[in-house]
């Protein structure tokens, strides 16, 4: 998707957390309890909290799951590892989907700057474009627009480039929203090298971005 916010449809749903195939060369990555959904190619690898924190105990994972649901993704059809799913400037896409609980004391400060920074206002790419970090990285915001959705969801869709990084520049496209009570933050992100984003995997990335969905969960 280019030139307009990604699809974030609101439809009725209520079931359980799941990762399942959809039978058409794609797989669904979803958290039905929170109404989060995305469609990714079957060749992409998907990692959950147990993969991301292999040394965590079952109790630790249970506690973490009460605060945050996380999936990282690694595209292409070659070698996959958890580490590669976290690399933003790879030759294939890396993705992130998060549903995080927001502590009561932080809800009043959950502004657009904080959302752009995926929960960290100091990581806001718009601010970093205007005030480059001392690391020498340069940020260029290619698109930034507010997102308003039925059901009280609101946030921001941003595409930005980062240069001056070890391993080369990269492009990130993300949508980050909060619910009506600012009690949850929802993150959808995909990153890779400029060649990957604009050329090699542009169709796969477009399909992934267009599939980003928050569903209205009803009891």
C-alpha positions in Angstrom: 0.0 0.0 0.0 1.3 3.4 -0.9 -0.2 6.9 -0.7 -3.0 6.0 1.8 -3.2 4.5 5.3 -3.1 0.7 5.5 -6.3 -1.1 5.8 -7.3 -1.3 9.4 -10.8 -2.8 9.2 -13.2 -3.1 12.1 -15.4 -6.1 12.1 -16.9 -8.3 14.8 -14.8 -11.1 16.1 -14.2 -13.1 19.3 -12.2 -16.3 19.8 -8.7 -17.3 20.9 -5.1 -16.5 20.0 -4.0 -18.4 16.9 -1.6 -18.8 14.1 -3.0 -20.7 11.2 -2.7 -21.2 7.4 -5.2 -19.8 5.1 -4.7 -22.3 2.2 -3.8 -19.8 -0.5 0.0 -19.4 -0.2 -0.4 -17.2 2.9 -0.7 -17.6 6.6 -2.7 -15.7 9.2 -0.9 -14.2 12.1 -3.6 -13.2 14.6 -4.6 -12.5 18.2 -8.3 -12.9 18.2 -8.6 -11.9 21.8 -7.4 -8.4 20.9 -8.7 -8.4 17.3 -5.3 -8.2 15.7 -4.7 -9.8 12.3 -2.3 -9.8 9.4 -1.7 -12.1 6.4 1.9 -13.0 5.4 3.3 -15.4 2.8 3.8 -19.0 3.8 7.6 -18.7 3.2 7.9 -16.0 6.0 9.0 -17.2 9.4 7.0 -16.1 12.5 8.4 -16.0 16.0 6.5 -15.7 19.3 7.5 -14.8 22.9 9.1 -18.2 23.6 11.3 -17.8 20.5 12.2 -14.2 21.4 13.1 -15.0 25.1 14.3 -18.6 25.0 15.8 -18.4 28.5 12.5 -17.3 30.1 10.7 -19.7 32.3 7.1 -20.7 31.6 6.0 -18.4 34.5 8.0 -15.5 33.1 6.3 -16.0 29.7 2.9 -16.1 31.3 3.6 -12.8 33.1 4.9 -11.3 29.9 1.9 -12.4 28.0 -0.3 -10.5 30.4 1.4 -7.3 29.4 2.4 -7.8 25.8 1.7 -10.0 22.8 4.6 -10.0 20.3 5.3 -11.6 16.9 8.3 -10.9 14.8 8.5 -12.0 11.1 11.3 -12.7 8.7 10.5 -12.7 4.9 11.9 -14.4 1.9 12.3 -18.1 1.5 15.9 -18.6 2.6 17.6 -19.0 6.0 15.4 -17.8 8.9 16.5 -17.0 12.5 15.0 -15.0 15.3 17.9 -12.6 15.1 17.2 -11.9 11.4 13.6 -11.1 12.2 15.0 -8.1 14.2 17.3 -6.8 11.5 15.7 -3.6 10.0 18.1 -3.3 7.0 18.1 -6.8 5.6 17.7 -7.8 2.0 14.3 -9.4 2.9 11.6 -7.9 5.0 11.5 -8.1 8.8 8.2 -7.5 10.5 6.8 -6.7 14.0 3.3 -7.0 15.4 2.7 -6.0 19.1 -0.3 -5.6 21.4 0.9 -3.9 24.5 -0.9 -2.9 27.7 -0.3 0.7 28.7 0.1 1.4 32.4 -2.5 3.9 33.9 0.2 6.5 34.7 1.4 6.5 31.0 -2.0 6.8 29.3 -2.3 10.6 29.4 1.1 11.0 27.7 0.4 8.6 24.9 0.6 11.2 22.2 1.5 10.9 18.5 5.2 11.4 19.2 5.1 8.4 21.6 3.1 6.4 19.1 5.6 7.1 16.3 8.4 5.9 18.6 6.4 2.7 19.2 6.1 3.6 22.9 9.3 5.6 23.2 8.9 9.4 22.4 12.7 9.7 22.0 12.5 7.2 19.1 10.0 9.3 17.1 11.4 9.5 13.6 9.8 12.9 12.9 11.7 14.4 15.9 14.9 12.6 14.9 14.6 14.0 11.4 14.6 17.5 12.9 17.1 16.7 15.6 19.5 14.0 14.4 20.9 11.7 17.1 24.5 11.8 18.1 25.0 8.3 16.6 25.3 10.0 13.2 22.1 8.4 11.8 19.9 10.5 9.5 16.1 10.1 9.5 13.9 11.1 6.5 10.2 10.9 6.9 8.6 10.0 3.6 5.0 9.9 4.8 3.2 10.7 8.0 -0.5 10.8 8.5 -2.9 10.4 11.4 -5.2 7.4 11.5 -8.7 7.6 12.9 -10.8 4.4 13.1 -14.3 3.3 14.1 -14.4 2.0 17.7 -12.2 4.8 19.0 -8.8 3.6 17.6 -6.5 6.4 16.7 -2.8 6.8 15.9 -0.4 7.4 13.1 0.9 5.8 9.9 4.5 6.6 9.0 7.1 5.6 6.4 10.6 6.7 7.0 14.2 6.1 5.9 17.2 5.7 8.1 20.8 6.1 6.8 24.2 6.0 8.4 23.6 2.6 10.0 26.0 -0.3 10.0 24.9 -2.7 7.3 23.3 0.1 5.1 20.2 2.2 5.0 16.7 0.9 5.5 13.0 1.8 5.1 10.4 1.3 7.8 6.6 1.5 7.3 4.5 1.3 10.4 1.1 2.0 11.8 0.8 2.5 15.6 -2.6 3.1 17.2 -4.1 3.2 20.7 -7.6 2.1 21.7 -10.3 4.5 22.9 -9.1 4.4 26.5 -5.4 4.4 25.7 -5.1 1.2 27.7 -3.5 -0.7 24.7 -1.1 0.2 22.0 -1.1 -1.7 18.7 2.0 -1.8 16.5 2.4 -3.1 12.9 5.8 -2.6 11.3 7.9 -3.8 8.4 11.5 -2.8 7.5 14.2 -3.7 5.0 16.7 -2.2 2.7 15.6 0.4 0.1 16.0 -2.2 -2.8 14.0 -4.7 -0.8 11.2 -2.2 0.0 10.9 -0.4 -3.3 11.7 -3.2 -5.7 12.4 -6.9 -4.7 9.7 -7.4 -2.2 7.5 -4.4 -2.8 4.4 -6.6 -3.7 4.8 -8.9 -0.7 5.2 -5.8 1.6 2.2 -4.2 0.0 0.1 -7.3 0.7 1.3 -7.5 4.2 0.7 -3.8 4.9 -2.8 -3.9 3.3 -3.7 -6.9 5.5 -3.0 -5.1 8.8 -6.3 -5.2 10.7 -7.8 -4.4 14.1 -11.1 -6.1 14.6 -13.8 -5.0 17.0 -13.9 -7.7 19.7 -17.3 -8.4 21.2 -18.1 -10.6 24.1 
